[in-house]
Amino acid sequence: MSAGLLLSPPHAARDWIAPQQAGRTPVLRAARVDSTAQSSHLQLLAMSTTAATSRAWNVSTHDFPRDGDAAEILTFLLRYAVLAPSGHNTQPWLFRVRRDAVDLYANRAVALPVVDPDDRELTLSCGAALLNLRLALRRFGYSDEAYELTPDAAEEDLLARVRLVAGAPPSLTEAAIFDAIPQRRTTRSAYEGRRVPSDVEHELMEAAAQEGAWLHLVGEGERGAVADLIAEGDKAQMHDKRFRRELAAWIHPNRSRSGDGMRGYSFGFGDLMSLAGPLVIRTFDTGNGQAAKDRELIAHTPLLCVLGTDSDSPRAWLSAGQAMERALLNACARGLRSSFLNQPVEMESIRGRLAEAIGRHGTRPQLVMRFGYGPEITHAPRKALEECLIQPDTLAGRIAATTAWRQRPSG
């Protein structure tokens, strides 16, 4: 979920290439136009992509297979799991439905070895998908507690196992959080000046705590130091050619038929810029410009937060991913938009200093999150659920393939 994973990437909200001036490198400029006409145009661009990439967001509770068997019910509920956010919209999850249970696997074939060498953010994303599945279970009257994290130490890619067990009817709060799943979006633009009510702030903190993580609300006295670390991360990441190549590979043209990756329209790119943007990102170091842009975003962010855990392990990352998604959905249910500025947690040399800057010495920050009131944007594309399902007879081959992929050189 780099800089907007989820996520908003380090180039978020850039919109134009400035003409090359004498002795200067072209830089991507932030969009200056914020008109209804431009917004409508970008919406039309988004709608022009193939319907298959957005069909997943149209899931309806009316389609629940009430007379289906356990496998049919679980397969339907996975339609909500795949709506979770993920870094660069890689959607790094695979599911195996086994009678009355679902196994959640990491799909390391879409790992990001430069920005996420330990698959930490990949595991966070899978945790978010797990939380969506648990919320869907509760919505239809099943228990959300019949699950196990990392159930088999011999299978590194097996992250969780969830069983279908009868439970009580959902509460009104549970139903409201579930209803936010297909409404959630990552909004990378500047937010309105309205402050977030204190009771909503406390709800977000409680949501993270419910999943075993902490959510720190960055105070005014801490904001400058956090902004400095984000800017430092911007410059370091964009100076790395490997990082820029990896990032550019996941940015697709507005009219792409791909079901994953990030569309140009999600950053305010028109058609031409969505084609040229990846080339510019691969070619030029725009770290200084992005650092300035992110400082501006922070200045227009009513609520800046750091989500973290007390330890750093795959189980902790899964918990953090569930905490992230529960906070995001609570925020969405309250009318808030959200995005990420994850540069400080993606660089180990900065991550510890972030913990110190917010007075959380000895803990492990996992995400930097933005919340505020802003425009409604088009959903990111999604792969069809069928692409995320694996069968028992193909499981060994898939694990072997992803292991080989993970061992490839990152450069």
C-alpha positions as CSV (number, residue, x, y, z in Angstrom):
1,M,0.0,0.0,0.0
2,S,2.7,2.4,-0.9
3,A,1.9,6.0,-0.4
4,G,-1.6,5.4,-1.2
5,L,-2.0,1.0,-1.0
6,L,-4.0,0.5,-0.7
7,L,-2.9,2.4,-1.1
8,S,-1.8,6.0,-2.6
9,P,1.6,5.6,-4.4
10,P,4.4,8.1,-4.1
11,H,3.3,9.8,-7.3
12,A,-0.3,10.3,-6.2
13,A,-2.3,13.2,-7.6
14,R,0.3,14.3,-10.1
15,D,-1.4,15.4,-13.3
16,W,0.8,17.0,-15.9
17,I,4.4,17.0,-17.2
18,A,5.8,20.5,-17.2
19,P,7.7,21.4,-20.4
20,Q,11.4,20.9,-20.0
21,Q,13.1,24.1,-19.1
22,A,16.8,24.8,-19.6
23,G,18.9,22.6,-17.3
24,R,15.8,21.2,-15.5
25,T,14.2,17.8,-15.5
26,P,10.6,17.5,-16.4
27,V,8.4,17.0,-13.3
28,L,4.9,15.9,-12.8
29,R,2.8,18.8,-11.6
30,A,-0.2,18.5,-9.3
31,A,-3.5,19.2,-10.9
32,R,-4.5,22.8,-10.7
33,V,-8.0,22.5,-12.1
34,D,-10.7,21.3,-9.8
35,S,-13.8,21.9,-11.7
36,T,-17.1,20.0,-12.2
37,A,-16.3,19.6,-15.9
38,Q,-12.9,17.9,-15.2
39,S,-14.4,15.6,-12.5
40,S,-17.2,14.6,-14.9
41,H,-14.6,13.9,-17.7
42,L,-12.6,11.6,-15.4
43,Q,-15.7,9.8,-14.4
44,L,-16.5,9.2,-18.0
45,L,-13.0,7.9,-18.6
46,A,-13.4,5.5,-15.7
47,M,-16.7,4.3,-17.0
48,S,-15.2,3.6,-20.4
49,T,-13.1,0.7,-19.1
50,T,-14.4,-2.7,-19.6
51,A,-17.3,-3.5,-17.3
52,A,-15.6,-6.8,-16.2
53,T,-13.1,-4.9,-14.2
54,S,-15.8,-3.1,-12.1
55,R,-18.4,-5.8,-12.0
56,A,-17.0,-7.1,-8.7
57,W,-18.2,-4.0,-6.9
58,N,-21.8,-4.6,-7.8
59,V,-22.1,-7.6,-5.4
60,S,-25.6,-7.6,-3.7
61,T,-26.9,-9.3,-0.6
62,H,-29.9,-10.3,-2.6
63,D,-27.7,-12.8,-4.4
64,F,-26.9,-14.7,-1.2
65,P,-27.4,-18.5,-1.9
66,R,-29.7,-19.2,1.1
67,D,-30.4,-22.7,-0.1
68,G,-26.8,-23.4,-1.1
69,D,-24.4,-25.7,0.5
70,A,-21.4,-24.5,2.7
71,A,-19.0,-24.3,-0.3
72,E,-21.5,-22.2,-2.3
73,I,-22.1,-19.8,0.7
74,L,-18.4,-19.3,1.3
75,T,-17.7,-18.7,-2.4
76,F,-20.4,-16.0,-2.4
77,L,-18.9,-14.4,0.7
78,L,-15.5,-14.2,-0.9
79,R,-17.0,-11.7,-3.4
80,Y,-16.7,-9.2,-0.4
81,A,-13.3,-10.4,0.6
82,V,-11.8,-9.4,-2.8
83,L,-12.9,-5.8,-2.4
84,A,-10.2,-5.2,0.2
85,P,-7.5,-2.6,-0.6
86,S,-4.0,-3.7,-1.5
87,G,-0.6,-2.1,-2.4
88,H,-0.6,-1.0,-6.0
89,N,-3.9,-2.8,-6.3
90,T,-2.1,-6.1,-6.8
91,Q,-4.8,-8.1,-5.0
92,P,-2.3,-10.6,-3.6
93,W,-4.7,-13.2,-2.3
94,L,-5.8,-16.7,-3.3
95,F,-8.6,-18.7,-1.8
96,R,-9.3,-22.4,-1.6
97,V,-12.8,-23.4,-0.6
98,R,-12.9,-26.7,1.2
99,R,-16.4,-27.9,2.1
100,D,-17.2,-25.8,5.2
101,A,-13.9,-23.8,5.3
102,V,-11.8,-21.3,3.3
103,D,-8.0,-21.2,3.2
104,L,-6.5,-17.8,2.5
105,Y,-3.1,-17.9,0.7
106,A,-0.6,-15.2,-0.2
107,N,-0.2,-14.9,-3.9
108,R,3.5,-14.0,-4.1
109,A,3.4,-14.0,-7.9
110,V,2.3,-10.4,-7.5
111,A,4.7,-9.4,-4.8
112,L,6.5,-6.1,-4.9
113,P,10.1,-7.0,-4.0
114,V,11.5,-3.5,-4.1
115,V,9.0,-1.5,-2.0
116,D,7.9,-4.6,0.0
117,P,10.9,-7.0,0.2
118,D,9.5,-8.9,3.2
119,D,6.0,-9.1,1.9
120,R,4.8,-7.2,4.9
121,E,2.3,-5.0,3.0
122,L,1.3,-8.0,0.9
123,T,0.3,-9.8,4.2
124,L,-1.4,-6.6,5.4
125,S,-3.5,-6.7,2.3
126,C,-4.5,-10.3,2.8
127,G,-5.4,-9.4,6.4
128,A,-7.8,-6.8,5.0
129,A,-9.4,-9.4,2.8
130,L,-9.7,-11.7,5.8
131,L,-11.6,-9.0,7.7
132,N,-14.0,-8.4,4.9
133,L,-14.7,-12.2,4.8
134,R,-15.4,-12.1,8.6
135,L,-17.7,-9.2,8.3
136,A,-19.6,-10.9,5.5
137,L,-20.0,-14.0,7.7
138,R,-21.5,-11.9,10.4
139,R,-23.9,-10.1,8.0
140,F,-25.5,-13.4,7.1
141,G,-25.6,-14.8,10.7
142,Y,-22.4,-16.8,10.9
143,S,-19.6,-16.5,13.5
144,D,-16.6,-14.3,12.7
145,E,-14.5,-15.9,15.4
146,A,-14.0,-19.4,13.8
147,Y,-10.7,-18.6,12.1
148,E,-7.1,-19.3,12.7
149,L,-4.0,-17.3,11.6
150,T,-1.0,-19.1,10.0
151,P,-2.6,-22.5,10.8
152,D,0.2,-24.6,9.3
153,A,3.8,-23.6,9.9
154,A,5.0,-25.9,7.1
155,E,2.9,-23.8,4.6
156,E,4.3,-20.3,4.6
157,D,1.8,-19.1,2.0
158,L,-1.2,-20.3,4.0
159,L,-2.1,-17.2,6.0
160,A,-5.5,-18.1,7.5
161,R,-8.3,-20.7,7.7
162,V,-11.9,-19.6,8.2
163,R,-14.7,-22.0,9.0
164,L,-18.4,-21.6,8.4
165,V,-20.0,-21.8,11.9
166,A,-23.5,-20.7,12.8
167,G,-23.8,-17.5,14.9
168,A,-26.2,-14.8,16.1
169,P,-27.9,-12.3,13.9
170,P,-25.7,-9.2,13.2
171,S,-26.0,-6.1,15.2
172,L,-27.0,-2.8,13.5
173,T,-23.3,-1.6,13.9
174,E,-22.0,-4.8,12.3
175,A,-24.5,-4.5,9.4
176,A,-23.4,-0.8,8.9
177,I,-19.7,-1.7,8.7
178,F,-20.5,-4.5,6.3
179,D,-22.5,-2.2,4.1
180,A,-19.4,0.0,3.8
181,I,-17.3,-2.7,2.0
182,P,-18.5,-2.0,-1.5
183,Q,-18.6,1.8,-0.8
184,R,-15.0,2.1,0.4
185,R,-12.6,3.9,-2.0
186,T,-9.0,5.3,-1.8
187,T,-9.3,9.1,-2.3
188,R,-5.8,10.5,-2.9
189,S,-6.8,14.2,-3.4
190,A,-6.7,17.0,-0.8
191,Y,-9.6,16.9,1.7
192,E,-12.0,19.6,2.9
193,G,-11.1,21.8,5.8
194,R,-13.8,20.3,8.0
195,R,-12.3,18.6,11.1
196,V,-13.3,15.0,12.0
197,P,-15.5,14.9,15.1
198,S,-13.8,13.6,18.2
199,D,-16.3,10.8,18.6
200,V,-15.4,9.5,15.1
201,E,-11.7,9.7,16.0
202,H,-12.3,7.5,19.0
203,E,-14.3,5.0,16.9
204,L,-11.4,4.6,14.6
205,M,-9.0,4.1,17.5
206,E,-11.3,1.5,19.0
207,A,-11.7,-0.2,15.6
208,A,-8.0,-0.8,15.3
209,A,-7.7,-1.9,19.0
210,Q,-10.5,-4.5,18.3
211,E,-8.1,-6.3,16.0
212,G,-5.0,-6.1,18.2
213,A,-3.4,-3.0,16.7
214,W,-3.1,0.7,17.8
215,L,-4.1,3.8,15.9
216,H,-2.2,7.0,16.9
217,L,-3.8,10.3,16.0
218,V,-0.9,12.5,14.9
219,G,-1.1,15.8,16.9
220,E,-0.3,19.2,15.7
221,G,3.0,19.1,17.5
222,E,4.0,15.9,15.8
223,R,2.7,16.7,12.3
224,G,5.8,18.6,11.1
225,A,8.2,15.7,12.1
226,V,5.9,13.1,10.4
227,A,5.7,15.3,7.3
228,D,9.5,15.5,7.2
229,L,9.8,11.7,7.3
230,I,7.3,11.3,4.5
231,A,9.2,13.8,2.4
232,E,12.5,12.0,3.1
233,G,10.9,8.8,2.0
234,D,9.6,10.4,-1.1
235,K,13.0,11.5,-2.1
236,A,14.7,8.2,-1.3
237,Q,12.2,6.1,-3.1
238,M,11.9,8.1,-6.2
239,H,15.8,8.3,-6.4
240,D,15.8,4.5,-6.7
241,K,15.5,3.4,-10.3
242,R,14.3,-0.1,-9.2
243,F,11.5,1.5,-7.2
244,R,10.4,3.6,-10.1
245,R,10.4,0.7,-12.5
246,E,8.3,-1.4,-10.1
247,L,5.8,1.4,-9.5
248,A,5.5,2.2,-13.2
249,A,4.7,-1.4,-14.0
250,W,1.5,-1.2,-12.0
251,I,0.2,2.0,-13.5
252,H,-2.2,1.2,-16.4
253,P,-3.8,3.5,-19.0
254,N,-7.3,4.7,-18.3
255,R,-8.8,2.3,-20.9
256,S,-6.8,-0.7,-19.8
257,R,-8.7,-4.0,-19.6
258,S,-6.5,-5.3,-16.8
259,G,-8.4,-6.2,-13.6
260,D,-5.6,-5.1,-11.3
261,G,-3.1,-2.2,-11.0
262,M,-3.8,1.5,-10.7
263,R,-5.6,3.5,-13.4
264,G,-4.5,6.9,-14.3
265,Y,-7.9,8.4,-13.6
266,S,-7.5,7.5,-9.9
267,F,-4.7,10.1,-9.8
268,G,-6.5,12.7,-11.9
269,F,-4.7,11.7,-15.1
270,G,-6.4,12.2,-18.5
271,D,-6.0,9.7,-21.3
272,L,-2.7,11.0,-22.6
273,M,-1.1,11.4,-19.2
274,S,-2.2,7.9,-18.2
275,L,-0.2,6.6,-21.2
276,A,2.8,8.8,-20.7
277,G,2.9,8.7,-16.9
278,P,4.7,5.3,-16.5
279,L,7.4,6.3,-18.9
280,V,8.0,9.6,-17.0
281,I,8.1,7.8,-13.7
282,R,10.6,5.2,-14.9
283,T,12.8,7.9,-16.5
284,F,12.9,10.8,-14.1
285,D,13.6,11.3,-10.4
286,T,10.7,13.4,-9.2
287,G,11.3,13.0,-5.5
288,N,11.6,16.7,-4.7
289,G,8.3,17.5,-6.4
290,Q,6.5,14.6,-4.8
291,A,7.9,15.6,-1.3
292,A,6.4,19.1,-1.8
293,K,3.1,17.6,-3.0
294,D,2.8,15.3,0.0
295,R,3.5,18.2,2.3
296,E,0.6,20.0,0.7
297,L,-1.6,16.9,1.1
298,I,-0.7,16.7,4.8
299,A,-1.6,20.4,5.2
300,H,-5.1,19.6,3.8
301,T,-5.6,16.4,5.8
302,P,-7.9,16.9,8.9
303,L,-6.9,13.6,10.5
304,L,-3.5,12.0,10.0
305,C,-2.9,8.7,11.7
306,V,-0.2,6.0,12.2
307,L,-1.4,2.4,12.6
308,G,0.9,0.0,14.2
309,T,1.5,-3.1,16.3
310,D,3.8,-4.0,19.2
311,S,5.6,-6.7,17.3
312,D,6.6,-7.4,13.7
313,S,5.7,-10.9,12.3
314,P,3.3,-12.3,9.7
315,R,0.7,-12.8,12.4
316,A,1.1,-9.1,13.5
317,W,0.9,-8.0,9.9
318,L,-2.4,-10.0,9.4
319,S,-3.8,-8.3,12.6
320,A,-2.7,-4.9,11.3
321,G,-4.4,-5.5,8.0
322,Q,-7.6,-6.4,9.7
323,A,-7.3,-3.3,11.9
324,M,-6.6,-1.2,8.9
325,E,-9.7,-2.4,7.1
326,R,-12.0,-2.1,10.1
327,A,-10.8,1.5,10.6
328,L,-11.3,2.3,6.9
329,L,-14.8,0.8,6.9
330,N,-15.8,2.6,10.1
331,A,-14.5,5.8,8.5
332,C,-16.4,5.1,5.2
333,A,-19.6,4.4,7.2
334,R,-19.2,7.9,8.8
335,G,-18.8,9.6,5.4
336,L,-15.0,9.9,5.5
337,R,-12.6,9.4,2.6
338,S,-9.2,7.8,3.2
339,S,-5.8,7.1,1.7
340,F,-2.2,6.4,2.6
341,L,1.2,8.0,2.8
342,N,3.3,5.0,3.6
343,Q,6.8,6.0,2.6
344,P,8.1,6.1,6.2
345,V,7.0,2.6,7.0
346,E,8.3,1.2,3.6
347,M,11.9,2.2,4.5
348,E,13.4,0.5,7.5
349,S,15.9,3.3,8.0
350,I,12.9,5.7,8.6
351,R,10.4,3.4,10.2
352,G,12.0,3.5,13.7
353,R,12.3,7.3,13.6
354,L,8.6,7.5,12.8
355,A,7.8,5.5,16.0
356,E,10.0,7.9,18.0
357,A,8.3,11.0,16.4
358,I,4.9,9.9,17.6
359,G,6.2,8.8,21.1
360,R,5.7,5.1,20.4
361,H,9.3,3.9,21.1
362,G,9.8,0.2,20.6
363,T,6.7,-0.4,18.6
364,R,6.3,-1.1,14.9
365,P,4.4,1.4,12.7
366,Q,2.7,-0.4,9.9
367,L,0.8,2.3,8.0
368,V,0.3,6.1,7.7
369,M,-3.3,6.9,7.0
370,R,-5.2,10.0,6.0
371,F,-8.9,10.7,6.7
372,G,-11.1,13.5,5.8
373,Y,-14.1,14.7,3.7
374,G,-13.7,14.7,0.0
375,P,-15.2,13.8,-3.4
376,E,-16.5,10.4,-4.3
377,I,-14.3,8.7,-6.9
378,T,-14.5,5.7,-9.2
379,H,-13.6,2.3,-7.7
380,A,-10.3,0.7,-8.6
381,P,-10.6,-2.3,-10.9
382,R,-10.9,-5.8,-9.6
383,K,-10.1,-9.2,-11.0
384,A,-13.0,-11.7,-11.3
385,L,-13.3,-13.9,-8.2
386,E,-12.6,-17.0,-10.3
387,E,-9.1,-15.7,-10.9
388,C,-8.5,-15.8,-7.1
389,L,-9.8,-19.3,-6.5
390,I,-7.5,-22.4,-6.5
391,Q,-8.4,-26.1,-6.6
392,P,-6.7,-28.8,-4.5
393,D,-5.2,-30.5,-7.6
394,T,-3.5,-27.2,-8.7
395,L,-2.4,-26.0,-5.2
396,A,1.0,-27.6,-5.2
397,G,1.9,-26.2,-8.5
398,R,0.7,-22.7,-7.6
399,I,2.8,-22.7,-4.4
400,A,5.8,-23.9,-6.3
401,A,5.4,-21.2,-8.9
402,T,5.0,-18.4,-6.4
403,T,8.0,-19.6,-4.4
404,A,10.1,-19.5,-7.6
405,W,8.8,-16.0,-8.4
406,R,9.6,-14.8,-4.9
407,Q,13.2,-16.0,-5.3
408,R,13.8,-14.1,-8.5
409,P,16.2,-11.1,-8.5
410,S,14.4,-7.8,-7.6
411,G,16.4,-5.6,-9.9
